[in-house]
Amino acid sequence: MTNPTSTTTASGAPGALAGRREWTALGVLMLPLLLVSMDVSVLYFAIPSISADLEPSGTQQLWIFDIYAFVLAGLLMTMGSLGDRIGRRKLLLFGAAAFGTASVLAAYANSAEMLIAARALLGVGGATLMPSTMAIIRTMFTDPGQRTKAIGLWSGVMTGGIALGSVMSGVLVQYFWWGSVFLVNLPAMALLLVLGPFLLPESRNPEPGRFDLLSVPLSMAAVLPVIYGVKEIPSEGWKTEYVVSVLVGLVFAALFVHRQRTAKSPLISPAVFRGRGFAPAVVLNLISSFGMMGSAFFTTQYLQSVLGKSSMAAALWSLLPTVLVGVAAPVAAQLVQKGVHRAHVVSGGFVVAACGYGLLALAGTDSLWLVLAGAGVLASGIVTVMSQMMDLALGTVPLGNTGAAASLLETGAEFGGALGMAVLGSIGTAVYRHDIPAGVPAAAHETLGGALAVAGQLPGDAGRALTDAAREAFTHGMQAAAVAGTVLLLGAAVLATASLRKVAVRESGDVVDAGTGEPLQAAASEQNNGLTPA
């Protein structure tokens, strides 16, 4: 049984098997992770009650929704690097305290401005929790086989939490007031604060150097404009301000990369990229997030606006596809442990996900089970890829930099999700606007929701005709986007085979060069300095 302040060796060799304490600690870690992921979607049902109570303007309502994800994405790299410096457990507990405090402030907010500020603080807490949990898992599970299983559980909880958030918010708002969707965070955060110091090991980079303050605003200036621009493009179109926002972010991204390459003590150490499998893992994880969020853009609207399900019914139906998610990651881990080449498992995951998009491409305007099956198959393939890429990335970086590595993976996933919604959403929107009948009001021409609103004001057959035409146009747009998603994911399967063909896993679970058998981690001298006790 491992003492919570002990550390693992950094040589990359398999460590002692984790015992009951470590698996219990993993369960404690899963609770805040679940809540952080749920907070992405927890306002779906609460916003009508919030609007009636706080009376936010249209702009304020958008910020209530978006500020959490923006702050989370913008601070991931900063918090991951900070955890490597001050200690991952310390940062995790600080984040839990901040998340709990922000939850109380949000629950009892008496103005839109106060709720926006509380949601921003929730984003700060979330940015500390996500990379810290992944880095601590890498520390606790020194045996590669057990680490793979633990990361698979991490991936499943992360994916399932987003779907569960909307359902939980609907149930809570139905029986309590809107603030309850935030107060539900408190028990899990309190449990983490009480048990974390006893169950979780502390670790940090022993020679991190000075914290590079200039890299913090550079990283945020690189991430936030791009996320904002690509998030708005699907609904608002390719307007100049959004394109400029993306370009500005890319300029700052170039400056950030230059700073990391030239600074004496960069925020993201170049050692992170010396493992041969790390860069492919980040790219393939980004593509998988692209595929996941790109499909979510359509399936949510399909259930509500095409099939006419209520918001609560749509949320409950959307839980069904997550059943397959719980199976995918453990199966993938077992395949790798039994000697199946990781490249084949990952490429197979992309092919399975592409089949999910293929099912969506066959859906009509009354295809509930086909859409749910497509979403489930897609999600299981994506989680297969994500769990393997997280395991590969964390297995190829110096242990002293696991927080930074985890934050890069999560930032890439945020980019991928935003791009998926932007690109596939734009394809679907373009097809919808092409197919919608000419001469309809502008609102009906823009979105399916607008068309249904207009149709509700038209008499008899005219309203029904517009409703049917809009649903057909949206479904056709979803089919076109699904075809594009299928092609992308099949291409990703080829890319995975090509980029991971020299990355293998020994029977022990070590990540090695398939040709030479040498570990694909950074130099041993760096690895030996990977951890220091608390």
Stockholm file with secondary structure:
# STOCKHOLM 1.0

chainA/1-534         MTNPTSTTTASGAPGALAGRREWTALGVLMLPLLLVSMDVSVLYFAIPSISADLEPSGTQQLWIFDIYAFVLAGLLMTMGSLGDRIGRRKLLLFGAAAFGTASVLAAYANSAEMLIAARALLGVGGATLMPSTMAIIRTMFTDPGQRTKAIGLWSGVMTGGIALGSVMSGVLVQYFWWGSVFLVNLPAMALLLVLGPFLLPESRNPEPGRFDLLSVPLSMAAVLPVIYGVKEIPSEGWKTEYVVSVLVGLVFAALFVHRQRTAKSPLISPAVFRGRGFAPAVVLNLISSFGMMGSAFFTTQYLQSVLGKSSMAAALWSLLPTVLVGVAAPVAAQLVQKGVHRAHVVSGGFVVAACGYGLLALAGTDSLWLVLAGAGVLASGIVTVMSQMMDLALGTVPLGNTGAAASLLETGAEFGGALGMAVLGSIGTAVYRHDIPAGVPAAAHETLGGALAVAGQLPGDAGRALTDAAREAFTHGMQAAAVAGTVLLLGAAVLATASLRKVAVRESGDVVDAGTGEPLQAAASEQNNGLTPA
#=GR chainA/1-534 SS CCCTTCCCCSSSSCCCCCCHHHHHHHHHHHHHHHHHHHTTTTTTTTHHHHHHHHCCCHHHHHHHHHHHHHHHHHHHHHHHHHHHHHCHHHHHHHHHHHHHHHHHHHHTCCSHHHHHHHHHHHHHHHHHHHHHHHHHHHHHCCSHHHHHHHHHHHHHHHHHHHHHHHHHHHHHHHHSCTTHHHHTHHHHHHHHHHHHHHHSCCCBCSSCCSCCTTHHHHHHHHHHHHHHHHHHHHHHCSCHHHHHHHHHHHHHHHHHHHHHHHCSSCSSCGGGGCSTTHHHHHHHHHHHHHHHHHHHHHHHHIIIIISCCCHHHHHHHHHTTHHHHHHHHHHHHHHHHTTCCHHHHHHHHHHHHHHHHHHHHTCCTTCHHHHHHHHHHHHHHHHHHHHHHHHHHHHSSCGGGHHHHHHHHHHHHHHHHHHHHHHHHHHHHHHHHHHSCTTSCHHHHHCHHHHHHHHTTSCHHHHHHHHHHHHHHHHHHHHHHHHHHHHHHHHHHHHHHHHHTTEEECTTCCEEETTTCCBCSSCHHHHTTSCBCC
#=GC SS_cons         CCCTTCCCCSSSSCCCCCCHHHHHHHHHHHHHHHHHHHTTTTTTTTHHHHHHHHCCCHHHHHHHHHHHHHHHHHHHHHHHHHHHHHCHHHHHHHHHHHHHHHHHHHHTCCSHHHHHHHHHHHHHHHHHHHHHHHHHHHHHCCSHHHHHHHHHHHHHHHHHHHHHHHHHHHHHHHHSCTTHHHHTHHHHHHHHHHHHHHHSCCCBCSSCCSCCTTHHHHHHHHHHHHHHHHHHHHHHCSCHHHHHHHHHHHHHHHHHHHHHHHCSSCSSCGGGGCSTTHHHHHHHHHHHHHHHHHHHHHHHHIIIIISCCCHHHHHHHHHTTHHHHHHHHHHHHHHHHTTCCHHHHHHHHHHHHHHHHHHHHTCCTTCHHHHHHHHHHHHHHHHHHHHHHHHHHHHSSCGGGHHHHHHHHHHHHHHHHHHHHHHHHHHHHHHHHHHSCTTSCHHHHHCHHHHHHHHTTSCHHHHHHHHHHHHHHHHHHHHHHHHHHHHHHHHHHHHHHHHHTTEEECTTCCEEETTTCCBCSSCHHHHTTSCBCC
//
